[in-house]
Amino acid sequence: MTEYNFAFPSGIPHYWMYETSGKLKVAIHAYLNHMGSKSAFPMSDDHIALIREYFRQWIFAPAYMSAEGFEAEKAALRESVGAIATVRDIDRWLDRANQIGIDPL
């Protein structure tokens, strides 16, 4: 995945649709379409790896590193992001992030 700067003054990273290689967009579309039973965009290990790194950029973004509140939950997300290896792992990580107002999608 192409690295990018946290350009927003708030320290929130850009969303996936602004990543310049186009690879992350394909991975996110595969994930979103995978939520149906039979997807035209099957998830690959590369897709999962790209999404894992994208989530890592989000949870380690300056906005979430410095913001107060939900410290234990953010720490758990930071600790668990590297273990994302399946679609179900993505689902669980994203559910926990959404519960505290972090929505990278």
N, C-alpha and C positions, 0 to 999 in steps of 0.2 A: 504494500500500500504506500502511496505517496505521502510523505510527511508534510504537514503544513503548519503554519504558525497559528497560534490562537489570536486571530485578528480582532475579535470583538473586544471592546474595552472591558467588558464584564469578565473576560477570561473563559467564556464558554466557547468550545471548539465549533468549527463549522460543521454543518450536517453533511451526511454521506453524499448527498447529491452534488456537493461542491468539490469532492475529491477529483483530482484532474486526470488520473490514469483511466478512469472508467471501470476499473476492475471491481471496486467496492460497490458501485451501482449494480453491477451484474450480481454480485453476492447478495446484496440486500434484496433485490428483486427475487432471486432464487429462494431466499428465506421467507419472504412475504408470501410468495406463491406456494411454497412448500407447506404452508399451513393448511392447504386443502389436501385431500387424500392423494390425488395423483397430479403431480406438478409437471408442467411443460419445462420447468427450470429446476432440475434435480439439484440437490445440495451436494457439493463436493467437499473434500477435506480442505482444499484451497479456499473455498467460500467461507467455511467455518473459521479458518485461520485469519482471513481478512476481517471478518466480523469481530473475532476475538480482539484483534489489534485495534480496531476502531473503538470498541467498548473500552479498551485500556486507555486510549487517548481521552475518552470522555471522563472516566472515573478519576484519572490523574490530572484533569484540566485544572488550571489555577482557580477557576470559579468554585470548584467542588473541594479543592484542597484547603482553601481559606475560609469558605463559608461555615458558619457555626450551625450546629444542629445535626442530628442523625449521625453522630460520630461513629458509633458502633456499626451502624448499617453501612456507612461509606467504607469503613475499614474492612468489613466482611466482603464488600464488593471488590475492593482493591485486591484483597487476598485471593478471592475466587476467580477473578477474570482470567488468570493464566491457565486455569484448569478447564476452560471451555473447550470441549472436544466433540460435542454432538449437538444436534438440533435441540434436543431436550435441555442440554446445558444452556444454550442460548435463551430458550424460553424461560428457564428458571432465573437466570441472571437478570434478564430484562424485566421480569415480573418484580423482582426485589428492587431493582433500580426505579421502576415506575412507582412503587409504593412510597418512595421518598422524594418523588418529583423530578427524577432524572430520567429523561426520555430521549435517547439518542436517535430514535427512529421518527 
